[in-house]
Amino acid sequence: MELALKIIHVVLAAGVIINVLLQPGRSAGMGAIGGGAQTFFGKRKGLEEKLARITTAFAVLFMLSSVLLAFIIAR
């Protein structure tokens, strides 16, 4: 049980890291090239919102697995 939870915990941690890295930075599109490209191609808000929701889900599951692991290991 403990080993399976540790594996799930590592997978969730990797998921949080990957999703955070996939999200654009706050200053994305501020430069001359990025701003001009958004004029022609538009901003992909739908993808950004989905990534934010997925990241939130991974983060919540990661926190829950952290607490659960702490309780199991403390026993």
Secondary structure as UniProt FT lines:
FT   HELIX           2..22
FT   TURN            26..29
FT   HELIX           32..41
FT   HELIX           45..74
//
